[in-house]
Every structure is written in C-alpha cells, then in structure tokens.
Amino acid sequence: MAPILFITKLMIVSGLMYGYYHFFLRNRKFHRYNRLYLLATSLLAIVIPFVKIPLHLLPEGPAGTPLAETLRVITAERWEEPAGMVAGVSNGQGWLTLSNGWWLLYLVGLTAGLVMLVRSLIYIARIRRRYPSERVSGIRLYDTEEPGAPFSFFSLIFWHQRIPFGSKEGQQVFRHELFHAKERHSADILWMQICCTVCWFNPFFYLIRKELKTIHEFLADEYAIAKNNPLDYAELLLVHSIGQKKAGLTSPMFQATIKRRIVMITQCSKTRYGYLSRLMILPVVLLLFCAFALRVTGPVPAGVRPAVQPITVVVDAGHGGIDPGAWGGKDLAEKTLTLQLARKIKSLEDQYNVHVLLTRKEDILPGNADNKMEGLENRVKMTKEAGATAFVSIHVNNDNDGDSPKPTTRSGFEAYISNRREYKGSEQLASALVKRLGSIYTTAAEIRKRKEEGIYVLDENTCSAVILECGYINNARDVKFFRENQEAIARSVLQGIVDYQAAAAQ
C-alpha cells in the first residue's frame, strides 16, 4: 500500500470516529464505554487501512441492485495504486526524490517521539531508584518530593510527602491513584503514546490521547468520592491544581482538565439518550468498513477458477512515455495497446484472487523514468520490492518497423523467457499462459528465447518472468482481435497465472 493512501485512510477513519465522539459522547456519564470507544478508535484507524475483504457478486446475485451499486461507489479500491507511485517506485532520480524527502521528514518526527517516550521512561526509572517504597494494597507506594506527585504508573504510585497519608484528604487522593493503578490506565496512555509516536502526523491521535486521560480522571474521581462528599472533593481538586507539573506517561491527579472534572463530579447522574448516542456509531463504523475494507467485484463468470491462496503478480504494460514501442501507422502504438490490456487485467484481478501490480497506469515510463534503461530498471526494482510471484510483460510484435509498416502474414501470440537465466518457474508460467491463450486465438506452442541478445526484465528478475507478445501490430487480423477481445485475453492471462500457481504448489 502506498504511504499516502495509508495516511489518508488513517486520518479519515480516526477523524470521523473522533468527530462522532466529540459531538455525541464527550462529557457524558458512561465513562467506561467512552474509554473503550477511544481505544477502539485508535486500533481501527490503524487496522482498517490494511484490511481487504473481496465481495464477489454471484451470477444470480443482486449485481445491479442499488445496494451493489452503492457499495461500488463508496469503496476506495480505486485509490490503491496512485499513478507515479506504483509498487513503491517514486518519481525522481537517486536519493534526491520527493518520496525520500517525505520518508526523511517522517523519520525526524518518529525520532523526536521516541526520544520523548524514552525520556519519560528514564524519569520514572530514576525516581524509583531515588525514593524509598513499600507495598500497600497490592501496589508499590513511593514517598517522593517530585513536583508532579501524586501520580501513578501501572502498579506504582508516587506519593508526595506534603500530603498526610492518614488524613481524610490523603485517603481520597490514595483511592484516586489506587483506581488508576488497578485499572491499568497507564497501559492506555502508553498505547496512545506509541500511536502518537509512530503516527505523529495524525492530529486526531493527540486529541484521543488527551480525552482518554480525562476519562481516566472521571473514572478515578467516581471511585474516590464513592464514600465522600463530592463538593469537598471538588474543592480538593481546585486547591491542589495550582502549580502542578507532570510526566508524560503518568496519571497525575491534579493535572487533568479541572473544570470538566468538577462539572462531572457535581452534575446529575441521569443520562438521557445515552443508549441512542452509543448505538448510532454503528452506521458510521459500517460506512468506514464498506469504504476501506470491502472490495466489490461484479458477478464471477462461469468457468473462472480463482487461486486458493492470493497471488501477487506484476503486470507490465510494455514501453510507455518517450518509448512508443512498435508502430502500426496512424495512431496505432504498442505502448497504448499494452496499457489497455494491462488495465483490463487489473480490473478483473479480484475474481481470480490475484493481486495485480501495474508498472505504469498512464503514458509514462515506469517510475516516471527519463530514459528507457531507467524504465527497465524500475520494472525489475518494483517487482523485487513487491515480492511478486510472477512478472508478465505485455507487448505487441512487429516484423517490419517503419513509419509505414508493411502488412505481414505472421500472426498470433508468443511467449518469451530468458536465454541467460535457467529458471524452471518461468517456463512453467509461459506454458500455462500459452495453453490458456491458445484456446481463444492462434498461439505459438513453443516457448521462445532470443538467440543472442538478452532481455533485461527477464534476465534480471528473480521470480518467474515472461514476455507475452500479443499478436503483430502490422497484421490487421491480430489488431482487430486484440481490440475486440481484451477481456477474453485478460481472463486467459489471469487464469494462466492461477494454473501456474496451482501446478507449482503440486
């Protein structure tokens, strides 16, 4: 997945779910639900962008119903591989690229977040060594002089010597911090700190972290005042909130939003419309799931046998940009025909459980290269980086180059493999493709190799690699078949890839 696509999905999911919380759940009395909701929001925002669930509409199913059409519109499958960033190859040359610049900026932010996280952990470790402690109610109590105390971190409570432990005030404070420790609120904060560190560019994670800390205080306050006067406790919060400092990963009693806590302590406990506001999030989650997790495809035609396990294949539209390839006269260029077929193959991928990565999606050299050689290198690079099972390069033949190529009687599809790299997988892939294509059009049964000159994308690839010559551009019959039967050709290629994978598994 392209980084920009992940960031977009992450921010949309977290933004919509936090927005719902802000307008419908914030400052309500169901604090435990809100705590789980915010934690689930952070988790779903990270997980949903990676989830891909194919939804195949059966031939007798509601392929044209309003529900199916709505799902096709709201799903984000068209975003998957933005042009210019296909299969991990970025625009530019060398290290001075826009992509590398963004990665450098991300690493700077990540490093800064990690430094702050480590500093907080070092601070806690240091004060543990500095002050004496004792076991109280199953937790470790430290008697400190730290300016931010009292605060808790997991099963540790850092007390302040100025607060008499045995007094009424001290017992209220202790009950508050004891609740933090027993409920493992520090685990929530640590999780959100990690989220904010790794996804530092997402402002909604910072808002979620802040709200989660406040909800922790609401819960601890409820526990602390269970046997005390709420007004006395509110006064205690107000008096001790002045001039306090805090450490980032701890739960300091006097450092949450005091005004909101006092209002929550003193307000009526009735929660009108509580259940309705909690249930109305379900349509929002369903919308996000359909938009980012589902991949809706049309009815699967009879005879299609999808792969048992997902297959990742790089499909290369030959030539492109400044390299037109074979020329068939007028506006007939090889680079245009190959791109049309590659796009058709991509559009049918879900029906065969094949993940197709295109080396280009428009009239450019792969990776927006400046020359042919760089374009070839980018093709091999993106295949290796994707860990693809196979590489299939689409081409159209021509046995008579020139501005006005003469018609030829040569006809049919041909498959080429490397003459310099002995790899049985390439031969098996080529055989599977030839067999499938031979059932719909004239196809040479012999797997071909160039006698002398090598082919870079075949020689340098480390996976099964085949060049598929889809007829002759100076043969009118071949061109007519190619243009009128692109779906049949695409299906034969995809089914051939599935056949190859099944044979290889056996």
Secondary structure, DSSP 8 states (H G I E B T S, - for coil): --HHHHHHHHHHHHHHHHHHIIIIITT-S-HHHHHHHHHHHHHHHHHGGG--EEEEE-TTS-TTSHHHHHHHHH--GGGSS-TT-GGG--SSBTTB-HHHHHHHHHHHHHHHHHHHHHHHHHHHHHHHHHS-EEEETTEEEEEE--TT-SEEETTEEEEETTS-TTSHHHHHHHHHHHHHHHTTHHHHHHHHHHHHHHTTT-HHHHHHHHHHHHHHHHHHHHHHTTTS-HHHHHHHHHHHTTT----TTSEETT-S-HHHHHHHHHS----TTHHHHHHTHHHHHHHHHHHHTEEEEEE--TT----SS-EEEEEEE-SBTTB--SB-STT-BHHHHHHHHHHHHHHTGGGGTEEEEES-SSSS-GGG-SSHHHHHHHHHHHHHHHT-SEEEEEEEE-SS-SSS----S--SEEEE--SS---HHHHHHHHHHHHHHHTTS-B-SS-B--SSS--HHHHS-SSEEEEEEEEETT-HHHHHHHHH-HHHHHHHHHHHHHHHHHHHH-
